[in-house]
Amino acid sequence: MASTAREIFDIAIVGGGLVGSSLACALEKSGLSTVLIESADSPRAPSGFDQRKLALAKRSVDTLMALGVLPMLQTAATPITRIHVSREGDFGRVLLAADAFGQPFFGAVVLAQDLGHALALRVADLANCRRICPATVTAVHAQEHGIALDLNSSEGQRQLEARLVVGADGTDSLIRKASGIGVQISDYQQTLFVCTLIAEKASDGCAFERFSDQGPVALLPMAQGGFGAICCVDSSQAMVVANMDDVAYARYFQQRFGWRAGKIRSVGKRTHYPLRRQLADRISAPNTLLMGNAAQTIHPIGAQGFNLGLRDAMGLVELLDAPIDFSGLAGRYANRRAEDRERTLAFSDGMARLTRNEGLPSHVLRSVALTAVGAMPGLASGWVTGAMGYRGNSTFSQVAP
Ligand SMILES: Cc1cc2nc3c(=O)[nH]c(=O)nc-3n(C[C@H](O)[C@H](O)[C@H](O)COP(=O)(O)OP(=O)(O)OC[C@H]3O[C@@H](n4cnc5c(N)ncnc54)[C@H](O)[C@@H]3O)c2cc1C
C-alpha cells in the first residue's frame, strides 16, 4: 500500500455489512491491500446486524468456518437437520431429512447480530485490511487505472484510490447509482414480522415453512429449544399486526402456523420489514462491481439473500487465484456470477409467488407440486441443492441421494 497524501489500495469495499465484512475476511489470503469503509457508528452497528434470524446454507456454514468467523459466534449456530414444508388448507407437504441425503445437516441458523459481531471481530484481526468506520463514501470518480472515492468521516473529508471498488453498500447502493447502473423494483406488498418464540415442543433441528395466501410463516430451530419465528403479512394488514400485544400476536401466529410445535407459550420483541425485490440491471462497470444487497435484494422466503451474497464474495476471491489483471476483473466477475445469480433469483421469486395465488393455477396444483417434491428423489434433490447453497455448482452430485 502506498503511503501518500491520497492512499491507494488494491480493493476498496464500500459497506461493512454481512457481505462486505465477509469479503474482507475472504480477501486476506490474497495478500492484496484492501480497505473496508462503513458508515455505521461502529463496526458492530451496521443496520443488518439486527435480530433477524439467518438460515445459512451448508455451503455458507463451511465457508464461514474456513474464514474463521463461526468460532467467533457468541452462540453456536443451530443445525437444521430436517425441513418440513406445507401449505395452509392443502394436502401436500414435503418432509426432508439431511441424513437421507448423506449429510449431517442442511444448514444452520444464526442471529444476524451475532454473525455481524463475529465478522467485526475477525475483520479487526486482518493484517491486509484497513477498516475505516464510521466513514461514508459520498462520491466516486473514474480514474485511468482505478477509482477515486470521496469519504466523509469524523476526521473530515478525504479521498482514497483503489484499482477495484466493490459496492457492498446495500439496497440503496451509492456505488451502483454512481456507476449508472439501473434497478428493477417490484413490491411484493408484504411485510415480514420476525421474533423469537417459545412453544410447547422444544425445537429439535426441524425448520418449518408453511405457505398461505398471505405469504409464508416459518419456524427456524434456535439454541436452547427456542425458535426464530417469521411471519409474512399482506402490507394492508401490517399496522394491525404491528399493534398487537404479545398475547394477541402469539394467537395470530398460532392460527397462521398451526400446531406442529404445540401451543405457542411466549413471543419476544417483534421487528418488521417491508418486502421489495430490487435487482441491479448489471453487476459490473469499469473497475467496479456489486455484490450482496447492492446487486440483488430479494424476498427472504427462500433464505437466499446472504447466502447468495457470500457466494458473490467467494466468486470474486476465486478469480484472484490466477495472476490478476485488474482491468478485466469486474467483467470476469459478472460472467462468473451470472448463472448462480439467475437461477437463485428465479428460485427465490418463484417461491415468493408460489406462496400466494400467482404462479400456479389452483390450490390442488400447488398441493400436487409439494407432494411431488417430497415423493420424487430427483425433484427433492433439486430443492435440497438450493437449500444447501450448491445451486449451479458441480458439487451438487455430492448431496444428491
Ligand atoms: C427479515 C429478513 C430475514 C432474512 N433471512 C435470511 C436468511 O435466512 N438467509 C439469508 O441468506 N438471507 C436472509 N436475509 C437477507 C440478508 O439479511 C441480506 O441479504 C444481507 O444482510 C445483505 O447484506 P449486505 O452486506 O449485502 O447489505 P447490508 O446489510 O445492507 O449492508 C450494507 C452496508 O453498507 C453500508 N453503507 C451503505 N452506504 C454506504 C456508503 N455510502 N458508505 C459507507 N458505507 C455504506 C451500510 O451502513 C450497511 O452496513 C434476510 C433478510 C431479512 C430482511
The ligand as a Gaussian input file, in Angstrom:
#p B3LYP/6-31G(d) Opt

LIG

0 1
 C      -36.143000     -10.460000       7.864000
 C      -35.045000     -10.949000       6.982000
 C      -34.647000     -12.272000       7.070000
 C      -33.609000     -12.736000       6.254000
 N      -33.254000     -14.045000       6.346000
 C      -32.252000     -14.514000       5.576000
 C      -31.846000     -15.881000       5.673000
 O      -32.419000     -16.663000       6.427000
 N      -30.808000     -16.301000       4.893000
 C      -30.159000     -15.450000       4.035000
 O      -29.222000     -15.891000       3.352000
 N      -30.542000     -14.154000       3.917000
 C      -31.550000     -13.666000       4.665000
 N      -31.918000     -12.353000       4.589000
 C      -31.177000     -11.464000       3.667000
 C      -29.878000     -10.927000       4.320000
 O      -30.150000     -10.374000       5.575000
 C      -29.270000      -9.866000       3.406000
 O      -29.147000     -10.397000       2.110000
 C      -27.877000      -9.446000       3.880000
 O      -27.935000      -8.984000       5.189000
 C      -27.348000      -8.344000       2.953000
 O      -26.106000      -7.906000       3.436000
 P      -25.288000      -6.780000       2.650000
 O      -23.983000      -6.662000       3.385000
 O      -25.275000      -7.060000       1.205000
 O      -26.147000      -5.454000       2.784000
 P      -26.456000      -4.507000       4.067000
 O      -26.727000      -5.325000       5.281000
 O      -27.494000      -3.563000       3.622000
 O      -25.078000      -3.761000       4.308000
 C      -24.685000      -2.625000       3.549000
 C      -23.776000      -1.785000       4.424000
 O      -23.246000      -0.696000       3.652000
 C      -23.184000       0.459000       4.463000
 N      -23.208000       1.611000       3.558000
 C      -24.246000       1.975000       2.727000
 N      -23.896000       3.062000       2.004000
 C      -22.630000       3.375000       2.377000
 C      -21.729000       4.406000       1.960000
 N      -22.065000       5.305000       1.018000
 N      -20.507000       4.467000       2.567000
 C      -20.139000       3.544000       3.509000
 N      -20.971000       2.549000       3.921000
 C      -22.191000       2.470000       3.355000
 C      -24.428000       0.350000       5.359000
 O      -24.256000       1.096000       6.552000
 C      -24.526000      -1.143000       5.614000
 O      -23.894000      -1.538000       6.807000
 C      -32.959000     -11.867000       5.353000
 C      -33.374000     -10.532000       5.256000
 C      -34.418000     -10.084000       6.060000
 C      -34.850000      -8.647000       5.943000

